Amino acid sequence: MKPALTDLLASARVVSLPLRTKFRGVVDREVMLFEGPNGWAEWSPFLEYPDEEAAVWLSAAIEFAYGKTPTAVRDRIPVNATLPAVAPDQVAAVLARFGSFSTVKIKVAEPGQTPGQDVDRIVEVRKLYPEAKIRLDANGGWSPELSFSFIKALAGQGIELEYLEQPCKTIDELARLRQMIAESSFNVPIAADESVRKASDPMLVVEAEAADILVLKVAPLGGISRAMEIARGAGLPVVVSSALDSSVGISMGAHLAAALPDLRFDCGLATASLLAGDVTRQPLLPVDGFIDVRRVEIDQQKLDIFEAEDHRIDWWVDRLDRAFKLLN
């Protein structure tokens, strides 16, 4: 079933959800929600994204609200804790919101910060959680040489990484770093995120042998069906992650993770813990390192509390109109 624009607008609501801690420059997460036959879906491309990219996110939301949901092979998803680029003295408080967990994803390469500050944050995590697996996410902020030096510095402190996510911006740089690692004594897998979700062809990173793992974010990839197609074609292990979504968007990621035949890594789907407000009274928060696979029931009072200002609602409605036209 393909909806008309009027169908989406009939139930559309725009909310601005505050974050507990600044995350990659974001302090409030604006999202649009609309309801279809399957339930509620979220459309939340970041504000700076062009209409062409926003249209891909819209395809994902429409599929989740109106399309066929794949058969699940699991009813709960293992998830990692996510640590923004905070100072060491804030690490304990931020990670406490996730409850118990076995894996931490730590943000590094934050603009304005130094590699030394990253190391301090990682060392603090290792001190507080000596048994936790550590993965890093640099969002393309490092060169291959800096990435390799960072791996070497951590190894010198006895800190092993589960993997390093998108350390470099380009596929060529990822491939070069992966070759540098292969020629060394280190064993650090490289995961690709932006090189998958922002690429004209998500398979280019696979063909270039530039990654060991793919990070799949269902909204930027155009939906669950498309993400599953990429996972099948890649022949690499995948990690399902969120895009700083509300619990509605996280639910879409959880349904993708639930349908994948092989789920080797904890997923980055516990990020509702980073929000100071949500759109439901039963958010998808982790319990003992897992989240449930379920649709989210919207709370109308929450929508009213976090409703965006009128001019922001108008901005999103105009954006929806432009993005929808690109789908037809």
C-alpha positions, -999 to 999 in steps of 0.1 A, spaced: 0 0 0 14 34 -10 0 63 8 -7 98 -6 9 128 9 -24 137 25 -24 104 43 9 112 59 -1 147 68 -34 135 84 -15 121 114 18 139 112 33 154 144 67 171 148 84 169 182 117 182 195 132 158 220 159 171 244 191 151 248 207 145 282 242 151 268 252 170 237 258 144 210 278 153 178 266 189 181 229 180 186 211 191 218 175 186 206 164 159 182 136 170 159 116 142 143 83 139 124 60 110 132 30 97 112 7 67 116 -1 40 90 -19 7 90 11 -10 108 14 17 135 36 48 139 67 55 120 94 81 123 109 104 96 140 122 110 167 130 86 191 155 102 183 191 96 213 197 73 206 168 50 195 177 14 161 167 1 174 138 -19 189 122 12 157 130 32 136 112 6 155 80 12 147 83 49 111 89 40 110 57 20 121 38 51 94 54 73 66 48 47 77 11 45 76 7 83 41 23 85 25 8 54 47 -20 41 53 -56 50 73 -63 81 97 -92 77 95 -123 98 114 -121 131 138 -148 142 144 -133 176 122 -113 200 149 -93 217 181 -76 206 215 -74 224 226 -38 225 257 -17 234 259 13 256 268 45 237 292 71 253 292 106 238 325 126 238 322 136 274 350 143 299 362 114 321 344 126 352 311 123 333 316 88 320 301 69 350 269 90 351 263 87 314 269 49 312 248 43 343 217 52 323 222 20 302 221 -4 331 240 -36 326 258 -41 293 287 -60 278 298 -36 251 304 2 250 307 23 218 327 54 226 326 85 204 360 99 195 374 125 171 349 151 183 356 185 166 375 207 190 389 178 211 423 161 209 433 124 207 446 128 242 411 136 254 398 105 236 424 83 253 414 97 287 378 88 280 386 53 269 409 47 298 381 57 322 357 33 306 382 5 309 388 13 345 351 14 354 341 -16 332 371 -39 329 352 -67 313 333 -47 287 341 -49 250 351 -15 236 343 -2 201 352 33 189 333 55 164 353 84 148 327 94 122 354 98 96 374 123 116 409 107 114 435 100 87 447 64 82 480 74 99 463 90 130 440 60 132 469 36 132 488 56 158 457 56 180 454 18 177 490 15 186 487 39 216 458 19 230 475 -14 226 504 1 245 480 5 274 466 -30 271 433 -18 256 420 -40 228 392 -29 205 363 -49 193 363 -28 162 370 8 150 340 24 132 344 47 103 378 61 114 384 77 80 362 96 56 368 79 23 367 43 11 402 46 -2 414 58 32 396 29 50 412 4 26 447 19 32 442 17 70 430 -18 67 461 -27 48 483 -10 74 466 -31 101 470 -63 81 508 -57 78 511 -51 116 508 -72 147 474 -56 156 440 -72 150 414 -44 149 385 -49 125 373 -18 106 335 -11 105 320 11 78 290 34 86 290 66 65 307 47 37 276 25 36 247 48 44 259 79 26 274 63 -5 257 62 -39 264 25 -39 266 9 -4 285 -21 -19 315 0 -30 331 -4 4 327 -41 2 342 -43 -34 372 -22 -22 378 -46 7 378 -15 29 358 -29 58 354 -61 79 320 -51 93 291 -31 80 270 -8 102 234 -7 90 211 22 99 177 14 85 164 49 79 193 62 59 194 30 38 158 34 27 141 8 48 142 -27 63 140 -45 29 168 -25 14 190 -30 45 184 -67 44 193 -68 8 226 -51 15 233 -75 44 227 -105 21 249 -91 -7 278 -80 14 288 -113 29 302 -95 59 290 -94 95 267 -64 103 258 -42 132 224 -26 133 225 9 147 202 39 153 205 74 140 197 91 174 161 82 169 131 83 192 118 49 204 97 48 172 127 49 150 146 25 173 117 1 169 123 1 131 160 -8 137 150 -35 161 127 -51 135 156 -52 111 179 -68 136 152 -93 145 149 -104 109 186 -109 102 196 -146 102 230 -138 118 235 -112 145 270 -115 157 275 -81 174 256 -61 200 235 -35 182 236 3 186 199 5 195 200 16 231 202 53 223 168 61 238 189 62 270 205 94 256 172 112 254 157 133 282 123 130 266 105 105 243 72 100 226 59 71 246 55 61 282 72 27 274 104 37 256 127 11 241 153 12 269 177 -16 275 171 -42 302 200 -64 311 217 -55 278 187 -62 255 158 -43 240 125 -59 230 113 -61 194 80 -44 194 60 -15 179 59 16 201 26 30 214 26 68 211 14 88 240 -5 119 229 4 138 260 41 133 252 35 146 217 19 177 232 47 182 257 75 180 231 57 195 202 80 216 181 74 253 176 50 264 149 77 276 125 96 243 129 64 223 121 59 244 90 95 237 80 90 200 84 57 200 64 74 218 36 103 194 37 79 165 36 62 179 5 96 182 -13 109 148 -2 76 130 -11 77 145 -46 111 130 -51 96 95 -45 72 98 -74 
